């Protein structure tokens, strides 16, 4: 059984939202199908994970395993920004300006 990705979790939660239909309508107005957006997003997530893993392995060649383990989160934060809370207001604005 495969694990649920963050993108799939987000999509499933969005489907439960009262804003779901509005978001779908806005995507469709941009002349892009929702299916294409979801597929592209999942592909981007996959590529990011693979690239991140490869870069971690490349950086680990000169380090012992304990050092590598402790540096993974640091490298993630430098690569993607470790402050997820900063993105909540942006997402909230996209779906109607309110948290549910």
ZIMO-V271888 format. One record per residue. RES is the residue in one small letter. SS is DSSP state (h for helix, s for strand, l for the rest). Layout:
# ZIMO-V271888
res->RES ss->SS
res->RES ss->SS
This chain:
# ZIMO-V271888
res->x ss->l
res->x ss->l
res->x ss->l
res->x ss->l
res->x ss->l
res->x ss->h
res->x ss->h
res->x ss->h
res->x ss->h
res->x ss->h
res->x ss->h
res->x ss->h
res->x ss->h
res->x ss->h
res->x ss->h
res->x ss->h
res->x ss->l
res->x ss->l
res->x ss->l
res->x ss->h
res->x ss->h
res->x ss->h
res->x ss->h
res->x ss->h
res->x ss->h
res->x ss->h
res->x ss->h
res->x ss->h
res->x ss->h
res->x ss->l
res->x ss->l
res->x ss->l
res->x ss->l
res->x ss->h
res->x ss->h
res->x ss->h
res->x ss->h
res->x ss->h
res->x ss->h
res->x ss->h
res->x ss->h
res->x ss->h
res->x ss->h
res->x ss->h
res->x ss->h
res->x ss->h
res->x ss->h
res->x ss->h
res->x ss->h
res->x ss->h
res->x ss->h
res->x ss->h
res->x ss->h
res->x ss->h
res->x ss->h
res->x ss->h
res->x ss->h
res->x ss->h
res->x ss->h
res->x ss->h
res->x ss->l
res->x ss->l
res->x ss->l
res->x ss->l
res->x ss->h
res->x ss->h
res->x ss->h
res->x ss->h
res->x ss->h
res->x ss->h
res->x ss->h
res->x ss->h
res->x ss->h
res->x ss->h
res->x ss->h
res->x ss->h
res->x ss->h
res->x ss->h
res->x ss->h
res->x ss->h
res->x ss->l
res->x ss->l
res->x ss->l
res->x ss->h
res->x ss->h
res->x ss->h
res->x ss->h
res->x ss->h
res->x ss->h
res->x ss->h
res->x ss->h
res->x ss->h
res->x ss->h
res->x ss->h
res->x ss->l
res->x ss->l
res->x ss->l
res->x ss->l
res->x ss->l
res->x ss->l
